[in-house]
Amino acid sequence: MNGVWSKEKAWEWYNSHPWLRGCNFMGSDCANRIDQWQELGFEERLKTADEELALAAETGFNSIRIILEFIVWDQEHDGFMKRFDRYLETAWKHGISAMVVFGNDCMPPKSEFWKPLHLGPQTYDWGYHGGRKHSQHGQFAGMGYHLLDEPEIAERHYKWVREIMETYKNDERVVMWDIYNEAGNSKRAPATMKHLQKFFEIARDVNPSQPLTACTWRCSPDRSVEIPEIEQYCIENSDIISYHNYHDYQTNIRIIKRLKEYGRPIVNTEWLGRVLHNTVQEMFPLFYLEKIGCYNWGFVAGKYQTYEPWEGTWQAYEKNPSLDYDFTKWFHDLYRPNHRPYDPKEIEIIKKFSALADEEFKASKK
């Protein structure tokens, strides 16, 4: 099996690309990722995505992070493969590449509000982050349930990862492979580790031209606190280090300093939590200065409602009203449904530093 890229190869790849900046993208008319990828309504969804990706390019973004949905591939295989390619092409015509995500551990327990995934019309609840009153963002006692827990379905997941990567391993429209989103979330570390390892094994066997990553999402700014084992595995098997953090400027500075010790390029694949004081005004210039790739969560506010706080944030505040949360602000998302900015000053900052980065990249290539 091919191994992790050398640090030299990782930096050579990273420096050959403009500063990566963008968002975790889903069209505003999608209730969830099934809505994003299934055949039902896809032409309308792609039209919306086309319009919003044009806005993303105008904003200064050059990449998006997209999470695939296994059951759409599993139940509508041939159609999904065609639709996925059209999605990549739609982004690419706007100068936007895609970071592609496979696994995802943000799951509620099967015994608590879990509902089987299904194709067809998708429902959503107004007023809740993710469009679900009982979502993975609440505080649950039990371990989250994943289809990977079913051995036969797990084997099909492995085929899914291999086919997608084999198909696009040399495609410039795919900038990076994000092997697993927040491995170990929802108390899933014991159940997920073997699947995480298998996903990486498949990816190394495919040996794509793009780098692999999987994030640390609980890396503490306090060096005395060990990084959880499953996230340490992610770091050690990634070509490019990626992390998630929705907390304030100073916390991110300390985390970045800790992650720099691995000697590899760094990308923040989830950020922007205004309620938690993680803002465009502070974070975007920091990522520019450090040349840390960055993908904020959300773009145009819509059915998925990620401008609403996490349900767990509400629950934590209700238990402890002294927590320093600012519920006067949107949580995620940059644009209103009419495509006006949530805050025009944020967009000015993004455009300004994106232009600076592109000017510097062009100058470095002369």
VOGU-3710 file (C-alpha; in Angstrom, 3 decimals, decimal comma):
1> mngvwskeka> 0,000/0,000/0,000  1,236/3,493/-0,851  2,127/5,556/2,189  1,556/9,063/3,434  3,110/11,723/1,260  6,430/13,109/2,430  6,285/16,587/3,933  8,230/17,846/0,925  5,668/16,426/-1,518  2,786/17,840/0,538
11> wewynshpwl> 4,284/21,326/0,495  5,151/21,112/-3,186  1,525/20,243/-3,950  0,141/22,892/-1,607  2,344/25,703/-2,932  1,462/24,831/-6,519  -2,141/25,880/-5,803  -3,615/29,296/-5,011  -4,696/29,787/-1,414  -7,689/27,489/-0,992
21> rgcnfmgsdc> -10,734/29,253/0,408  -14,404/28,475/0,130  -17,288/26,966/2,007  -19,046/23,743/2,878  -21,572/23,893/0,088  -25,154/22,793/-0,305  -27,672/24,660/-2,442  -30,170/26,700/-0,457  -33,095/24,678/-1,828  -31,750/21,396/-0,394
31> anridqwqel> -33,226/20,108/2,847  -30,311/17,680/3,258  -27,666/15,798/1,264  -30,195/13,345/-0,147  -31,931/16,359/-1,665  -28,574/17,516/-3,000  -27,720/14,297/-4,856  -30,874/12,302/-5,659  -32,610/12,285/-9,049  -35,858/13,798/-7,722
41> gfeerlktad> -35,615/17,549/-8,215  -31,970/17,444/-9,290  -32,315/19,699/-12,337  -33,819/22,437/-10,186  -31,222/21,858/-7,463  -28,365/22,075/-9,966  -29,763/25,316/-11,375  -29,764/26,783/-7,862  -26,250/25,488/-7,252  -25,085/27,064/-10,517
51> eelalaaetg> -26,424/30,465/-9,456  -24,974/30,207/-5,968  -21,580/28,953/-7,178  -21,416/31,975/-9,479  -21,979/34,085/-6,360  -19,265/32,125/-4,540  -16,784/32,876/-7,312  -17,769/36,562/-7,255  -17,178/36,531/-3,486  -13,622/35,316/-4,011
61> fnsiriilef> -13,963/31,590/-3,329  -12,109/29,026/-5,419  -13,138/25,759/-3,745  -16,049/24,041/-2,003  -16,244/21,118/0,388  -19,031/18,681/-0,478  -20,162/15,659/1,523  -21,443/12,736/-0,540  -24,485/10,651/0,414  -23,920/6,896/0,270
71> ivwdqehdgf> -27,539/5,792/-0,071  -28,040/7,860/-3,223  -25,033/6,146/-4,829  -26,289/2,788/-3,514  -29,877/3,131/-4,776  -29,404/5,303/-7,864  -25,888/4,291/-8,849  -25,636/5,183/-12,532  -27,657/8,349/-12,169  -25,649/9,462/-9,150
81> mkrfdrylet> -22,355/9,050/-10,987  -23,631/11,238/-13,838  -25,091/13,840/-11,483  -21,925/14,016/-9,409  -19,870/14,674/-12,533  -22,273/17,414/-13,600  -21,963/18,987/-10,142  -18,170/19,016/-10,420  -18,393/20,508/-13,895  -20,817/23,201/-12,731
91> awkhgisamv> -18,423/24,264/-9,974  -15,395/24,076/-12,260  -16,876/26,412/-14,872  -16,889/29,048/-12,111  -13,238/28,332/-11,268  -14,181/26,319/-8,186  -12,665/22,956/-7,220  -14,187/20,441/-4,825  -12,930/18,765/-1,688  -14,873/15,501/-1,567
101> vfgndcmppk> -15,927/13,958/1,765  -16,895/10,305/2,350  -17,461/9,187/5,962  -19,349/11,233/8,527  -19,820/10,520/12,243  -22,323/13,286/13,037  -25,180/10,898/13,787  -27,927/10,643/16,449  -28,417/7,348/18,320  -30,726/4,828/16,676
111> sefwkplhlg> -32,856/4,659/19,808  -33,284/8,441/20,037  -35,055/10,148/17,164  -33,109/8,345/14,419  -35,123/7,841/11,253  -34,155/5,570/8,350  -32,772/7,486/5,389  -34,877/7,289/2,247  -34,960/8,745/-1,229  -37,910/10,852/-2,320
121> pqtydwgyhg> -39,381/14,060/-0,873  -37,374/15,267/2,119  -39,001/16,906/5,108  -37,467/19,557/7,354  -38,347/21,458/10,521  -38,250/25,251/10,481  -36,205/26,940/13,184  -33,609/24,214/13,704  -29,985/23,907/12,647  -29,818/21,358/9,830
131> grkhsqhgqf> -33,587/21,484/9,455  -34,115/18,827/12,109  -35,646/19,330/15,531  -33,813/16,228/16,784  -30,484/16,315/14,943  -26,948/15,107/15,477  -26,188/18,532/16,943  -28,175/17,850/20,110  -26,806/16,324/23,281  -27,517/12,586/23,385
141> agmgyhllde> -26,556/9,884/25,849  -26,059/6,997/23,427  -23,650/6,299/20,569  -24,727/7,586/17,174  -25,924/5,024/14,642  -24,360/4,705/11,192  -25,174/2,391/8,281  -21,553/1,277/8,541  -22,629/-0,630/11,658  -24,305/-3,141/9,321
151> peiaerhykw> -21,534/-5,428/7,908  -23,119/-5,954/4,497  -23,741/-2,241/4,050  -20,210/-1,461/5,236  -18,828/-3,558/2,369  -20,855/-1,485/-0,088  -19,441/1,675/1,500  -15,955/0,404/0,725  -16,931/-0,100/-2,943  -18,400/3,403/-2,962
161> vreimetykn> -15,139/4,966/-1,769  -13,061/2,964/-4,246  -15,246/3,696/-7,269  -15,452/7,442/-6,684  -11,722/7,725/-6,059  -10,756/5,514/-8,999  -12,955/7,607/-11,278  -11,580/10,977/-10,185  -8,061/10,205/-8,949  -6,473/12,357/-11,661
171> dervvmwdiy> -9,261/14,901/-12,121  -8,206/18,488/-11,428  -11,771/19,375/-10,468  -11,244/17,372/-7,251  -8,664/19,219/-5,179  -8,498/16,949/-2,123  -10,063/13,823/-0,625  -11,492/14,270/2,871  -11,688/10,647/3,952  -13,867/10,992/7,043
181> neagnskrap> -15,735/13,886/8,640  -15,262/14,174/12,417  -14,311/10,568/13,033  -15,320/9,595/16,561  -18,078/12,165/16,922  -21,374/11,024/18,486  -19,362/8,711/20,761  -18,555/6,555/17,722  -14,774/6,156/18,044  -14,800/2,413/18,962
191> atmkhlqkff> -17,181/1,578/16,099  -15,626/3,865/13,502  -11,901/3,142/13,785  -11,935/-0,011/11,623  -13,934/1,742/8,900  -11,692/4,788/9,020  -8,676/2,516/8,609  -10,346/0,697/5,719  -11,228/3,968/3,956  -7,606/5,098/4,209
201> eiardvnpsq> -6,376/1,692/3,043  -8,579/1,908/-0,054  -7,498/5,484/-0,732  -3,799/4,629/-0,500  -4,329/1,644/-2,778  -6,024/3,879/-5,367  -3,091/6,310/-5,006  -4,772/9,494/-6,296  -2,877/12,515/-7,518  -4,740/14,604/-4,929
211> pltactwrcs> -3,805/14,569/-1,232  -5,773/12,806/1,507  -6,926/14,312/4,773  -9,217/13,632/7,730  -9,717/16,248/10,386  -8,971/16,603/14,028  -12,038/18,299/15,455  -11,223/18,194/19,185  -7,592/19,340/19,094  -7,245/21,322/22,291
221> pdrsveipei> -5,310/24,601/22,407  -3,928/23,238/25,680  -0,892/21,117/24,829  -1,288/19,124/28,037  -4,551/17,685/26,655  -3,898/14,769/24,353  -5,520/14,654/20,942  -8,032/11,747/20,954  -6,597/8,518/19,524  -8,874/8,355/16,499
231> eqyciensdi> -8,035/11,940/15,560  -4,343/11,302/16,077  -4,727/8,463/13,585  -6,326/10,924/11,155  -3,438/13,367/11,528  -0,766/10,704/11,117  -2,388/9,333/7,956  -3,143/12,661/6,280  -1,004/14,286/3,611  -2,471/17,693/4,505
241> isyhnyhdyq> -3,470/18,421/8,117  -7,092/19,522/8,504  -9,000/20,673/11,543  -12,391/22,019/12,618  -12,890/24,778/15,120  -15,805/27,127/15,737  -14,315/28,956/18,703  -12,629/32,312/19,047  -9,545/33,876/17,478  -7,157/33,183/20,337
251> tniriikrlk> -8,219/29,528/20,555  -7,541/29,076/16,851  -4,107/30,718/17,094  -3,094/28,224/19,775  -4,484/25,257/17,840  -2,713/26,373/14,662  0,559/26,677/16,538  0,109/23,133/17,869  -0,731/21,690/14,459  2,218/23,446/12,807
261> eygrpivnte> 4,497/21,116/14,738  3,567/18,340/12,298  5,373/20,284/9,578  2,617/19,982/6,980  0,217/22,391/5,276  -2,947/23,055/7,276  -6,545/23,502/6,139  -9,485/24,414/8,359  -12,390/22,545/6,791  -15,089/23,870/9,147
271> wlgrvlhntv> -15,248/27,280/10,784  -17,553/30,303/11,260  -19,624/30,151/14,420  -20,582/33,744/15,156  -22,587/32,774/18,244  -19,330/31,360/19,665  -17,293/34,452/18,579  -15,739/32,764/15,546  -16,070/35,531/12,964  -15,097/36,397/9,408
281> qemfplfyle> -13,562/39,663/10,642  -10,975/37,827/12,726  -10,633/34,367/11,204  -10,422/35,063/7,466  -7,442/37,457/7,718  -5,739/34,981/10,075  -6,137/32,139/7,580  -4,818/34,409/4,819  -1,792/35,452/6,856  -0,912/31,869/7,761
291> kigcynwgfv> -1,914/30,530/4,295  -4,249/28,062/5,948  -6,891/26,811/3,538  -10,364/27,529/4,891  -13,901/26,337/4,240  -16,526/28,061/6,383  -19,787/26,218/6,999  -22,674/27,298/4,795  -23,212/29,805/2,046  -26,761/30,942/1,153
301> agkyqtyepw> -29,323/30,535/3,931  -32,053/28,079/3,023  -33,905/24,928/3,978  -30,917/23,469/5,851  -31,014/26,472/8,214  -27,442/26,458/9,443  -27,813/30,111/10,379  -29,652/28,725/13,428  -27,499/27,706/16,435  -26,722/24,053/17,034
311> egtwqayekn> -29,394/22,479/19,202  -26,621/21,513/21,616  -25,673/25,194/21,932  -29,209/26,040/23,026  -29,233/23,104/25,439  -25,893/24,112/26,962  -27,044/27,712/27,431  -30,338/26,663/28,988  -28,358/24,686/31,576  -25,824/27,455/32,106
321> psldydftkw> -26,976/30,991/31,123  -23,573/32,420/32,101  -22,018/30,943/28,941  -20,666/33,649/26,642  -22,855/32,980/23,603  -24,183/35,710/21,322  -27,579/34,612/20,038  -28,126/37,965/18,285  -26,017/36,683/15,370  -26,432/34,019/12,722
331> fhdlyrpnhr> -24,436/30,891/13,476  -23,208/30,021/9,932  -23,936/31,149/6,331  -22,783/34,251/4,466  -25,747/35,255/2,323  -29,462/35,814/2,807  -31,948/33,943/0,562  -32,132/37,010/-1,734  -28,326/36,798/-2,207  -27,663/39,949/-0,232
341> pydpkeieii> -24,920/39,484/2,357  -25,788/38,725/5,944  -23,138/41,363/6,705  -21,643/43,295/3,749  -18,479/43,994/5,769  -17,774/40,256/5,890  -17,929/39,964/2,107  -15,649/42,983/1,714  -13,047/41,253/3,882  -13,299/37,981/1,965
351> kkfsaladee> -12,942/39,750/-1,385  -10,035/41,871/-0,181  -7,882/39,064/1,158  -8,786/36,664/-1,645  -7,584/39,240/-4,190  -4,371/39,800/-2,244  -3,708/36,065/-2,138  -4,270/35,687/-5,872  -1,967/38,607/-6,666  0,756/37,086/-4,511
361> fkaskk> 0,293/33,642/-6,071  0,617/35,076/-9,596  3,720/37,006/-8,612  5,294/33,845/-7,145  4,901/32,052/-10,484  6,721/34,726/-12,539
//
